[in-house]
Structures are given as C-alpha cells and as structure tokens.
Amino acid sequence: MRQTRIGSLAYGLRHLRRAPDMAALRAAASPEELARLALIPAGRNLGVSVSFLPAHLRAEATAALLACRVLDAFEDLSDRAVASSAVLAAADYLNSTTDTPPPALPAVAAEARDSEAVDRLLAERIGDIRALLSALSAEGRKRVGAVIADVAGVMARNLDAPLSRVVYSEGVLGRVTHYACALVAEDVLSEADLRELTGCVAVIAQSANDLRDNEFEIYGVADREELKRMVMLQLLAPALGGFALLARLGPGTPSRGARAAMAYMTITTTAFLCSVVDAPSPYRRKLGAALLAASSATYWDRMLDRVRRTADLAIHRMLDASPDFADGANQATEVLGAGDPRSKPTSLVPLIVDTTFALVQTLPEAPLTGELPDAEVRTMMIADHLAFGAMERVPPHEPEALQALATRLQLAALDTSTQGSRP
C-alpha cells in the first residue's frame, strides 16, 4: 500500500471519533483542501473506506461522497415547502447544468448534530464541491453526474410524497452503492442482479442510520426496543442479498484497496448492528481484519463466514427479546448460513426461496408426536417470514413474476420432500 494511502488511512482513523473541526473546514483555502478535511467528518467509516482506494478512484469517490452530502443537506435542512426544488437545483448546479446556485439554507442558531453542521458547511461551499466534480475525467463526471441526478430525483419525489423506506433506501443509498460497486468491479453480476443486491446493501445501511438516529416516527413505533425489533427483523432478506453480493465482489474486484474498503464497511456496519442488540462484534481490530480479508480469496471467504455467523447471532439475540418468536437461541439454526453459500443464486427472490427451504430441511422428518422444541418453532417462523418476504418483493402488477415465484416455491417444496421421508 502506497505511502499516501497509508497517510490518508492514519489521518482518517485518528479523526474518526473526533468532533469535526469546523473552523478548519471553513478556513480551507481550496476545493482539494476542503475535500481532504471534510472526507472523514462527512463520511465517517465510509470516508475511511474511501481512503483505501487507489488514487485515481479515491478522487472520484471523494467528490461523489461530498456531493451526496450536499444533496442530503438540502433535503434535510431546507424549509419543507421548498426542499424538493432546492435538492433538484443543487443537483443541477453540481452537475454544471446551470450556473445558478441553489437558494441558501435557512439560518439556525445551532445544529442538532455534528453531521448536520458538516452538511450545512458543504452546502455553503457547494461551489467548491462543483469544482471537485469538474476536475474529474470526462468518464468520472458522467458517472458521478448520473448518480447525483438519480439520487436528487428520488429525494425530491420523497419530499413531494413520502416513499416507503425500502423504496427510498434503494433509490438513494442503493444508487450510490451500485455506483461504488460498478466503479471497482466490472461484469461480476448481471445488471439486474447488481441493482437488486446493491439495493439490499442500501436497506441495511439505511436501517443502521435509522437506528442511530432513533427514527421512531418513520417506523411508527413508540420506543427504541420496538424500533430495534422492527428494523432488525426487516434485515433478514436484505442480509441474504448483501452476503450474496459480497461473495461475488471479493473475487471480482481487481484492486486490493477496493476489496479492503468493502471489507472494512462490511465489518464496521455489522459491528454497529450487533452492538444494537448487545451481540459481539465480528472483529476487535477492524482495520487489520479488512486488510487481511483483501489479501486473498481464502481470507475473503473466512471474513464473510465470520461476519455471517456474527450476524446470525445478532438476529437470534434480537428474536430472544421479541414477543413474536419463541425461545431457543442456543440450538437455533443458522439463517444467513443456511445452504451452500457458493451455490446460492444471485437473484434475490430465488435466493430467499432457496434459503427458506434450506431452513425447512433442518427440521425433523419424523411425524410430529408432540410439541416442537423452541428452536424448531423459531426456525419455522423465520422460514415463514422469509417466504412472505419473497412475495413482498414481487410487484403485484407483474403476474408473470408472481407465477415464476409460485413455480419456484412449488419446485423447492417438491425437492425438499423427495430428499427424505418428509411428506
């Protein structure tokens, strides 16, 4: 790893948990200096991940990240009546579609969070972020410009008429994740599968943000315990998609730095979600684990397996506290590790169906003579949850897709019944 990248990583890790130096950000004398100082305050662990990238990717990814933070500022900090048009105006200005900057954000006495203060400053210096984008190659400007336009469009639609959390997550963070994956790896998956699986990663990331920000109102819950249960339970299907994506991206990403970036974000996001339900983190030394995972396909698979097992434990910790699920975590079946990860499909609905029936296959085949043990009741309920999740993924106005799902469910059920004496 080159000295400049090591320096960027060291700087990022040193400043990761510090309050942002707003005075230094305001005093930045150039767009490049602003980018260097703002990357970690604006992106936190994502900013650290960007520091892993080789130089030609790092500049583009930094500009993209900061531009998205500018859009976020106009989405969250504008007056509600003009927020939609402000986001679109910011996108047009960043993309040099117009030379008219968006209207200034309304003044406040103090920001509620450090992240809002950083976002506001970036919005105030939108001209510098535009300069960073203009300095990219023609291909880079085209890639990032498309992301900015797409993300702003979803934000504006959500402000005009609130979208579901999944649709919003897939449209905003999913678009950014798709861009990032396409930037570092080519032809790893079909375009349809890549969009679907990056959408899964987006739902996971957005859920982590919602837990961090205690978004009770969005989820219609009254307290944090209820929020944790609702968010963690909805992550079952997206987690399957996220691991399927990572299993393909690792071997398919030529840059070791890019692999380390993906591993670092995987480990840190999992660690946060585990902490929410008092489950252990997959690694104590996250940076070292990410670098090791990036060093070979074998270590990448080991990292994924360890993170998968940790995530499974977190799921069962959450279910222990849920009134909808029985006890039985000690003997509970792995959910995310059910089946052979290497042979799983990369299309989400088939992936969910196959995992559902892999769980079914762990249940006893003998006729039921009494009550099932708690662990097996839990397995059945999780399988039911996944099966209904597969149905929810199919748009109701696409009868061919519904028929394809029904056929796959039937074939999976027949395959399960022929492997033993289970009727």
C-alpha positions in Angstrom: 0.0 0.0 0.0 1.4 3.3 -1.0 2.6 5.9 1.5 -0.1 8.4 0.5 -2.8 5.9 1.1 -1.3 4.9 4.5 -1.2 8.5 5.5 -4.9 9.0 4.5 -5.9 6.0 6.5 -3.9 7.1 9.5 -5.5 10.5 9.4 -9.0 9.1 9.0 -8.7 6.6 11.9 -7.2 9.3 14.1 -10.1 11.7 13.4 -12.9 9.2 13.1 -14.4 9.7 16.6 -13.4 13.3 17.0 -15.8 16.2 16.7 -15.3 18.0 13.3 -13.0 21.0 13.3 -15.5 23.4 11.8 -13.0 26.3 11.9 -10.5 24.3 9.8 -13.2 23.4 7.4 -14.3 27.0 7.0 -10.7 28.1 6.5 -9.9 25.5 3.8 -8.3 27.5 1.0 -9.1 25.3 -1.9 -11.6 22.6 -3.0 -8.9 20.0 -2.6 -8.1 21.1 1.0 -11.8 21.1 1.8 -12.1 17.6 0.4 -9.2 16.3 2.5 -10.5 17.9 5.7 -14.2 17.0 5.1 -13.9 13.4 4.0 -13.9 11.8 7.5 -16.4 14.2 9.2 -18.8 13.8 6.2 -18.4 10.1 5.7 -17.1 8.6 8.9 -16.4 4.9 8.3 -17.3 5.4 4.6 -14.7 8.1 4.5 -12.1 5.7 5.9 -13.1 3.2 3.3 -12.6 5.7 0.5 -9.0 6.2 1.9 -8.3 2.5 1.0 -8.9 3.2 -2.7 -6.1 3.8 -5.2 -5.6 7.5 -6.1 -7.5 7.5 -9.4 -10.6 6.1 -7.7 -10.1 8.0 -4.5 -10.5 11.4 -6.0 -13.7 10.4 -7.8 -15.2 8.6 -4.8 -14.4 11.6 -2.6 -16.1 14.0 -4.9 -19.2 11.7 -5.2 -19.5 11.3 -1.4 -19.2 15.0 -0.7 -21.7 15.8 -3.5 -24.2 13.4 -2.0 -23.7 15.0 1.4 -24.6 18.4 -0.2 -27.8 16.9 -1.6 -28.5 15.5 1.9 -28.1 18.9 3.4 -30.7 20.5 1.0 -33.0 17.5 1.6 -32.9 17.7 5.4 -32.2 21.3 6.2 -34.2 23.3 3.7 -37.7 24.7 4.6 -40.1 21.9 3.8 -42.1 23.9 1.3 -39.0 24.4 -1.0 -36.9 21.4 -0.1 -37.8 19.4 -3.2 -36.9 22.2 -5.6 -33.8 23.0 -3.6 -32.5 19.5 -3.9 -33.0 19.5 -7.7 -31.5 22.9 -8.0 -28.4 21.7 -6.1 -28.1 18.7 -8.4 -28.3 20.9 -11.5 -25.6 23.3 -10.1 -23.3 20.4 -9.0 -23.6 18.9 -12.5 -23.0 22.3 -14.2 -26.4 22.0 -15.9 -26.9 25.6 -14.6 -24.7 28.3 -13.2 -27.3 29.4 -10.7 -26.6 28.0 -7.3 -29.5 26.8 -5.1 -31.0 29.1 -2.5 -29.1 29.3 0.7 -30.3 27.1 3.6 -32.2 28.9 6.4 -30.0 30.1 9.2 -30.2 28.3 12.6 -28.7 29.1 16.0 -27.0 25.7 16.4 -27.1 22.4 14.6 -28.6 19.4 16.5 -25.8 17.1 15.4 -22.2 17.4 14.2 -23.2 15.7 10.9 -25.7 18.4 10.2 -23.1 21.1 10.8 -20.8 19.5 8.3 -23.6 19.1 5.8 -24.5 22.7 6.1 -21.0 23.8 5.6 -20.6 21.7 2.5 -23.9 23.2 1.2 -22.5 26.6 1.8 -19.4 25.7 -0.2 -21.2 23.9 -3.0 -19.1 25.8 -5.4 -16.0 24.0 -4.2 -17.7 20.6 -4.5 -18.7 21.5 -8.0 -15.1 22.4 -8.7 -14.0 18.9 -7.5 -16.5 17.3 -9.9 -15.4 19.5 -12.8 -11.8 18.4 -12.2 -12.7 14.7 -12.8 -12.2 12.9 -16.1 -15.0 13.0 -18.6 -15.9 9.5 -17.7 -15.8 10.3 -14.0 -18.0 13.4 -14.4 -20.5 11.3 -16.4 -20.6 8.5 -13.7 -20.9 10.8 -10.7 -23.3 13.2 -12.6 -25.7 10.3 -13.2 -25.6 9.4 -9.5 -26.3 13.0 -8.4 -29.2 13.3 -10.8 -30.7 10.0 -9.8 -30.3 10.5 -6.1 -31.7 14.0 -6.2 -34.7 12.8 -8.2 -35.6 10.2 -5.5 -35.1 12.7 -2.7 -37.4 15.2 -4.4 -40.1 12.5 -5.0 -39.9 11.5 -1.4 -40.2 15.1 -0.3 -43.3 15.6 -2.5 -45.0 12.3 -1.5 -43.2 10.1 1.1 -41.9 6.8 -0.3 -41.7 3.6 1.6 -38.4 3.2 3.5 -37.3 0.4 1.3 -38.0 2.3 -2.0 -36.3 5.3 -0.6 -33.2 3.3 0.6 -32.9 1.5 -2.7 -33.3 4.7 -4.7 -30.7 6.8 -2.7 -28.2 4.6 -1.0 -28.8 1.8 -3.4 -27.9 4.0 -6.3 -24.7 5.1 -4.5 -23.8 1.5 -3.7 -24.4 0.5 -7.3 -22.1 3.2 -8.5 -19.4 2.2 -6.0 -19.6 -1.5 -7.0 -19.6 -0.7 -10.7 -16.6 1.6 -10.1 -14.3 -1.1 -8.6 -15.6 -4.3 -10.3 -16.9 -5.0 -13.8 -19.0 -7.8 -15.1 -19.3 -9.5 -11.7 -23.1 -9.8 -11.9 -25.8 -9.1 -14.4 -27.0 -5.5 -14.3 -30.4 -6.6 -12.9 -28.9 -8.7 -10.1 -26.3 -6.0 -9.3 -29.1 -3.4 -8.9 -31.2 -5.7 -6.8 -28.3 -6.8 -4.4 -26.9 -3.3 -4.0 -30.4 -2.3 -3.1 -30.2 -4.9 -0.3 -27.0 -3.3 1.0 -28.7 0.1 0.9 -31.5 -1.1 3.1 -29.0 -2.4 5.6 -27.1 0.9 5.6 -30.3 2.9 5.8 -31.5 0.8 8.7 -28.3 1.4 10.5 -28.7 5.1 10.0 -32.3 4.9 11.3 -31.3 3.0 14.4 -28.5 5.6 15.0 -31.0 8.5 14.6 -33.9 6.8 16.5 -36.3 7.3 13.7 -39.4 6.4 15.7 -41.8 8.4 13.6 -40.8 6.9 10.3 -41.4 3.4 11.6 -44.5 4.2 13.6 -43.0 2.9 16.9 -43.0 4.3 20.4 -39.7 3.3 21.8 -36.2 2.1 20.9 -36.8 -1.5 21.8 -39.7 -1.7 19.3 -37.6 0.1 16.7 -34.8 -2.4 17.1 -37.1 -5.4 16.7 -38.8 -3.9 13.6 -35.6 -2.8 11.9 -33.6 -6.0 12.7 -36.4 -8.3 11.6 -36.7 -6.5 8.2 -33.0 -7.0 7.6 -33.2 -10.8 7.2 -33.9 -10.8 3.4 -31.6 -7.8 2.6 -28.8 -9.5 4.6 -29.1 -12.6 2.3 -28.7 -10.3 -0.7 -25.8 -8.4 0.9 -23.8 -11.5 1.5 -24.5 -12.9 -2.0 -23.2 -9.6 -3.4 -20.0 -9.6 -1.3 -19.3 -13.3 -2.1 -19.1 -12.3 -5.8 -17.5 -8.8 -5.4 -14.5 -10.0 -3.4 -13.0 -12.3 -6.1 -14.3 -10.0 -8.8 -12.6 -6.8 -7.6 -9.0 -6.4 -9.0 -7.9 -3.6 -6.6 -6.8 -4.9 -3.2 -7.5 -1.4 -1.8 -11.1 -1.6 -3.1 -11.5 -5.0 -1.6 -10.2 -3.7 1.7 -12.7 -0.8 1.5 -15.6 -3.2 1.0 -14.4 -5.5 3.8 -14.0 -2.5 6.2 -17.5 -1.2 5.6 -18.9 -4.8 5.9 -17.2 -5.3 9.3 -18.0 -1.9 10.7 -21.6 -1.9 9.7 -22.1 -5.4 11.1 -20.3 -4.3 14.3 -22.8 -1.4 14.7 -25.9 -3.6 14.1 -24.5 -6.2 16.5 -24.0 -3.6 19.2 -27.6 -2.5 18.9 -28.7 -5.9 20.2 -25.8 -6.5 22.5 -24.2 -9.1 20.3 -20.4 -9.3 19.9 -18.6 -7.5 17.1 -17.1 -9.8 14.4 -13.7 -8.3 15.0 -11.9 -6.2 17.6 -9.3 -5.0 15.1 -11.4 -3.9 12.2 -8.7 -2.3 10.1 -6.4 -5.3 10.3 -9.3 -7.7 9.5 -10.2 -5.7 6.4 -6.7 -5.7 5.1 -6.3 -9.4 5.7 -9.6 -10.2 4.0 -8.5 -8.2 1.0 -5.2 -10.2 0.7 -6.7 -13.4 -0.8 -9.9 -15.2 -1.8 -9.4 -17.6 1.1 -9.2 -14.8 3.7 -12.1 -13.0 2.0 -14.3 -16.1 2.4 -13.2 -16.5 6.0 -14.1 -12.9 6.7 -17.6 -13.3 5.2 -18.2 -16.5 7.1 -17.2 -14.9 10.4 -19.4 -11.8 9.7 -22.2 -14.1 8.6 -22.1 -16.1 11.8 -21.9 -13.0 13.9 -24.9 -11.5 12.1 -26.8 -14.8 12.7 -26.1 -14.4 16.4 -27.3 -10.8 16.4 -30.6 -12.0 14.7 -31.2 -14.5 17.4 -30.3 -12.1 20.2 -33.0 -9.8 18.7 -35.5 -12.6 18.5 -34.9 -13.5 22.1 -36.5 -10.2 23.1 -39.3 -10.3 20.5 -42.8 -11.4 21.7 -43.5 -12.8 18.3 -40.8 -15.5 18.4 -40.2 -18.5 20.7 -37.1 -19.0 22.8 -34.5 -21.4 21.6 -31.5 -19.3 20.5 -29.0 -21.8 22.0 -30.0 -24.5 19.5 -31.2 -22.2 16.7 -30.4 -22.9 13.1 -28.2 -20.5 11.2 -30.3 -18.3 9.0 -27.7 -16.4 6.8 -25.6 -19.5 6.6 -28.3 -21.9 5.6 -27.4 -23.9 2.5 -24.2 -23.7 0.5 -23.2 -20.0 0.0 -21.2 -20.9 -3.1 -24.2 -22.3 -4.9 -26.8 -19.8 -4.0 -28.4 -17.7 -6.7 -27.7 -14.0 -7.1 -31.3 -13.0 -7.9 -32.9 -12.0 -4.7 -36.3 -13.8 -4.8 -34.8 -17.2 -5.8 -32.1 -16.6 -3.1 -34.8 -16.1 -0.4 -36.8 -19.1 -1.6 -33.8 -21.4 -1.5 -32.8 -20.2 1.9 -36.3 -20.7 3.2 -36.3 -24.3 2.1 -32.7 -24.8 3.4 -34.2 -23.9 6.8 -37.1 -26.3 6.2 -34.6 -29.1 5.5 -33.2 -28.7 9.0 -36.5 -29.6 10.6 -37.1 -33.2 11.8 -38.6 -35.5 9.2 -40.3 -37.9 11.6 -44.1 -37.4 12.2 -44.9 -34.9 14.9 -45.9 -36.6 18.2 -45.8 -33.6 20.5 -44.8 -30.0 20.6 -41.8 -28.9 18.6 -38.8 -27.7 20.5 -38.5 -23.9 20.8 -35.5 -23.8 18.4 -37.5 -25.6 15.7 -40.5 -23.4 16.2 -38.2 -20.4 15.7 -36.8 -21.9 12.5 -40.3 -22.4 11.2 -41.3 -18.8 12.0 -38.2 -17.5 10.3 -38.8 -19.6 7.2 -42.4 -18.2 7.1 -41.1 -14.7 7.4 -38.7 -15.2 4.6 -41.3 -16.8 2.3 -43.7 -13.9 2.8 -40.7 -11.5 2.3 -40.2 -13.2 -1.1 -43.8 -12.5 -2.0 -43.5 -8.9 -1.0 -40.6 -8.4 -3.3 -42.7 -9.2 -6.4 -44.7 -6.3 -7.8 -48.4 -7.1 -7.7 -48.9 -5.7 -11.2 -46.5 -8.3 -12.7 -48.4 -11.6 -13.0 -45.6 -13.3 -14.8 -43.3 -12.6 -11.8 -45.9 -13.9 -9.4 -46.3 -17.1 -11.4 -42.5 -17.5 -11.5 -42.3 -17.2 -7.7 -45.2 -19.7 -7.3 -43.4 -22.2 -9.5 -40.1 -21.8 -7.7 -41.9 -22.3 -4.3 -43.5 -25.5 -5.7 -40.3 -26.8 -7.1 -38.4 -26.1 -3.9 -41.1 -27.8 -1.8 -41.1 -30.9 -4.1 -37.3 -31.0 -4.0 -37.4 -30.9 -0.2 -40.0 -33.6 0.1 -38.0 -36.0 -2.1 -34.8 -35.8 -0.1 -36.3 -37.7 2.8 -39.4 -39.1 4.3 -41.0 -35.7 4.9 -44.4 -35.7 3.3 
